[in-house]
Amino acid sequence: MSKRIEKMPDRIMGRSLNYKVIPTVCNLKNMLSKLMDVNGDFRQLKQWEKRSYKAYNIDDIKLNILNQIKAIGRL
């Protein structure tokens, strides 16, 4: 696994990425992959992807996330 990903914090916007995570079809990784596929266009996300997007307050950090993903090449 990439060292950049290993340095990812346990919490994003107050939500834990590792503790008490409810498995869903649209986890954070899936939603971020879809967001990359649609070039960051929130309107093109499915409803369950939008819920994940809003729950993690991605709008505030979207550009940073997209730039980092582009820099490492993929999720």
C-alpha atoms as one frame of an Amber mdcrd trajectory, in Angstrom:
protein
   0.000   0.000   0.000   1.215   3.472  -0.795   2.867   5.359   2.047   0.608
   8.331   1.351  -2.468   6.228   1.994  -0.933   4.696   5.123  -0.566   8.215
   6.550  -4.297   8.871   6.136  -5.833  10.011   9.424  -8.250   7.847  11.381
 -10.883  10.580  11.256 -12.164  12.756   8.449 -14.509  15.581   9.364 -15.151
  13.968  12.751 -16.050  10.523  11.375 -13.873   7.504  12.024 -12.709   5.553
   8.997 -11.985   2.442  11.068 -14.276   2.301  14.125 -17.993   1.452  14.054
 -18.109   1.600  10.274 -21.362   0.278   8.853 -20.655  -1.689   5.674 -22.577
  -0.335   2.719 -22.516  -0.596  -1.034 -21.235   2.951  -1.163 -18.288   3.195
   1.144 -15.931   6.161   1.111 -13.576   4.578  -1.416 -16.405   3.746  -3.844
 -17.834   7.247  -3.582 -14.425   8.863  -4.167 -13.830   6.604  -7.175 -17.154
   7.624  -8.656 -16.413  11.284  -7.898 -13.178  10.943  -9.874 -15.043   9.267
 -12.747 -17.445  12.216 -13.007 -14.681  14.836 -12.624 -15.986  16.002  -9.245
 -19.545  16.703 -10.424 -21.768  16.027  -7.375 -24.914  16.078  -9.537 -23.822
  12.943 -11.365 -23.538  10.852  -8.197 -26.227   8.319  -7.312 -28.395   9.051
  -4.279 -26.462   6.672  -1.999 -23.180   8.223  -3.180 -24.546  11.684  -2.416
 -25.395  10.578   1.135 -21.818   9.446   1.661 -20.508  12.667   0.076 -22.606
  14.802   2.406 -21.924  12.685   5.502 -18.173  13.197   5.127 -18.539  16.908
   4.199 -16.549  16.259   1.054 -17.609  19.565  -0.510 -15.229  21.450   1.775
 -12.217  19.295   0.852 -13.147  17.994  -2.618 -10.426  19.809  -4.551  -7.725
  18.617  -2.160  -8.950  15.024  -2.403  -9.206  15.048  -6.202  -5.732  16.563
  -6.526  -4.202  13.982  -4.185  -5.880  11.104  -6.003  -4.623  12.431  -9.346
  -1.128  12.817  -7.880  -0.910   9.160  -6.811  -2.650   7.887  -9.918  -5.627
   6.077  -8.402  -7.386   5.115  -5.191
